[in-house]
Amino acid sequence: MLVDLRSDTVTRPTPEMIEAMATAPVGDDVYGEDPTVNLLQEEAAQALGFEAALYMPSGTMTNQVAIAVHTKRGQEVITQQGAHIYEYELGMMATFSGVVPRFVPAPLGVPDPEDIRKAIGRSIHKSPTGLISIENTHNIAGGTIVPLDVLKGVREVSLSEGLPMHMDGARLMNAAVALGVDVKEITQHFDSVSLCLSKGLGAPVGSVLVGSEALIKEAHRYRKMMGGGMRQAGVLAAAARLALKDGPARLAEDHRKTRTLAEALSNAGYGVDHAAVQTNIIYVQVPDAFQKAEDLKSKGILVNAVYADSLRFVLHHQITQEMLEHTIASL
């Protein structure tokens, strides 16, 4: 038995997705003529509470397009320490948009709105702030959730300072399900939101960026500049539509299994911060993590060694109860 816990990106299309992909009506999406892509974009915008949406190949592209639309060269983007837009997007904000990050402390991924206010660049001697970006859930912190009252506080700062807000919502639906709220309770505080459809929601490819009609019109140009203009993309969007429709209902079970595995990891002697186990991700502290990952691989369990002393386990809907029990027994 092979149990792949490296990421929630490793899921395979469901039979329903494959059938939808095979029968999807398609057109040229660069011309805006793919009917399946257009339906996905309409449904995503409606689900997240925005005027418009744009389908793109990856979450990195959605974030970087949003940064490009919101900012001017030479500005700063205020974001949480450890944010994905810096840690895992290869310096793209500097390379493409000519902006740099300004980090604020974020214990368990949660920033203090006052720290954000203090970080805003106003001096002639500092780069001006162009954007506030919040990652929710916060990957490196352990898939942790930014509470609603914190989001409200950050939004108050952004409005008082005249700054736009973007959310890297790669795992946004995990946050909404864990909080037990409609996703719009979270997204209402932002000017743009990216949502990854190929992580916990289970689509094979793609993310969406949502925002105003004007923002999405501008985003089209940047998507094309980054090489994200797809043609008959409806074959992908068909699966993404099912992910958006059906995926959120599966996340609570992923979270339950994650808590079960976290407890088993603790019992097996792994260092687990249970306060950080809020959704579908577990980081554990172990000496020689790379060797430990190899040891687990020999037992048919795939995990990522993200640092020399840290392993990451990620649950998703294709981890069955049998796979979970096999993992726990192997530990």
Secondary structure as UniProt FT lines:
FT   STRAND          3..4
FT   TURN            8..9
FT   HELIX           15..23
FT   HELIX           29..31
FT   HELIX           35..48
FT   STRAND          52..56
FT   HELIX           59..70
FT   TURN            73..74
FT   STRAND          76..80
FT   TURN            81..82
FT   HELIX           84..87
FT   TURN            88..91
FT   HELIX           92..97
FT   STRAND          100..104
FT   HELIX           107..109
FT   HELIX           113..119
FT   TURN            124..125
FT   STRAND          129..135
FT   TURN            139..142
FT   HELIX           148..161
FT   STRAND          165..169
FT   TURN            170..171
FT   HELIX           172..179
FT   HELIX           184..187
FT   TURN            188..189
FT   STRAND          192..196
FT   TURN            200..201
FT   STRAND          207..211
FT   HELIX           213..225
FT   TURN            226..227
FT   HELIX           234..246
FT   HELIX           248..267
FT   TURN            268..269
FT   STRAND          271..272
FT   HELIX           274..276
FT   STRAND          281..285
FT   HELIX           289..298
FT   TURN            299..300
FT   STRAND          301..302
FT   STRAND          304..307
FT   TURN            308..309
FT   STRAND          310..314
FT   TURN            317..318
FT   HELIX           321..330
//
